[in-house]
Amino acid sequence: MVVTMKIGFGVPVSGPWATPANMVRVARRAQELGYASLWAFQRLLYPVGHPMGPVYRSVQDPIVTLSFLAGVTEDIRLGLAIVNLPFYSPALLAKQLATLQDVSGGRLDAGLGLGWLAEEFTASGVPMAARGRRAVEYLQVLRRLWTEDLVSHKGEFYEVPPAHLDPKPRPGPPPVLLGGTAEPALRRAGELADGWISSSRTDLSAIQDQIRIIKDAARAAGRDPESLRFICRGSTKVREAGLPGRPMLTGSLDEIRADVERLSTTGLTELFHDLNFDPEMVAPGTDAAESMRRAEEALTALAPS
């Protein structure tokens, strides 16, 4: 399979197969097979009775997971897709991600989002209102903390007394990638970020429309749209061939490989296969050993050439 996109893989973070040993096995095997990146996502809470499904029932922390994997890998990139800004103070997240960038040797891709689950906001002690304005200010403070020797900030949402935050991320700040599906979120990615990460529910047959919105926003902001990264979270589900009305990246390994080739023509720069969004792999009570067997088969079959 020859594609221009870089190909990554989601490490086990959801469900019974998300054990430290399996994380290491997947991470090292992906690096060995030439994958460009490893990815983890965040789910803080699973509210009682919520219909979001088994994918989110039990999820490991992504920053801790990637910090752990930084020590057992050498050159594969480590991606957060995503962590939600409102659940952290800017200073705390700046410190954590600066350290992760340092201990990984500069391999971090910082995917950030606004959050959408009301119960997580309640548990974090922050309101859901004005998330867009909050994110704009947050990113300004985050970048200042990473680059300026002395930072002092008093804004609408955040305050930083005159202070130093050291050490700075080495060899430099990680790329900031934004999530989001609504048009304001897409525009924000084009105006402010180094790239965009699609959601697990994105209609991949129309992903080029979202890329166009982001590029138009970048252009209007005086930025080069071709410098941005466009990353597809591939909710990959291996099934039998020929399923009627199958969504992209669901089906046989041959069908999934063909889907990847089609997606490489949409303007995407990267795609990562994420088996954590397959209920057959992660639902409570699933056999962790069988999930790993299936994951290792897919990891080998879908490896970049």
Secondary structure as GFF3:
##gff-version 3
##sequence-region A 1 305
A	DSSP	beta_strand	6	10	.	.	.	ID=ss1
A	DSSP	alpha_helix	20	33	.	.	.	ID=ss2
A	DSSP	beta_strand	37	40	.	.	.	ID=ss3
A	DSSP	three_ten_helix	54	56	.	.	.	ID=ss4
A	DSSP	alpha_helix	62	70	.	.	.	ID=ss5
A	DSSP	beta_strand	77	84	.	.	.	ID=ss6
A	DSSP	three_ten_helix	85	87	.	.	.	ID=ss7
A	DSSP	alpha_helix	90	103	.	.	.	ID=ss8
A	DSSP	beta_strand	108	113	.	.	.	ID=ss9
A	DSSP	alpha_helix	118	124	.	.	.	ID=ss10
A	DSSP	alpha_helix	131	147	.	.	.	ID=ss11
A	DSSP	beta_strand	151	154	.	.	.	ID=ss12
A	DSSP	beta_strand	159	163	.	.	.	ID=ss13
A	DSSP	beta_strand	176	178	.	.	.	ID=ss14
A	DSSP	alpha_helix	183	192	.	.	.	ID=ss15
A	DSSP	beta_strand	195	197	.	.	.	ID=ss16
A	DSSP	three_ten_helix	204	206	.	.	.	ID=ss17
A	DSSP	alpha_helix	207	220	.	.	.	ID=ss18
A	DSSP	three_ten_helix	225	227	.	.	.	ID=ss19
A	DSSP	beta_strand	229	234	.	.	.	ID=ss20
A	DSSP	beta_strand	237	238	.	.	.	ID=ss21
A	DSSP	beta_strand	250	251	.	.	.	ID=ss22
A	DSSP	alpha_helix	253	263	.	.	.	ID=ss23
A	DSSP	beta_strand	270	273	.	.	.	ID=ss24
A	DSSP	three_ten_helix	275	277	.	.	.	ID=ss25
A	DSSP	alpha_helix	279	282	.	.	.	ID=ss26
A	DSSP	alpha_helix	288	301	.	.	.	ID=ss27
###
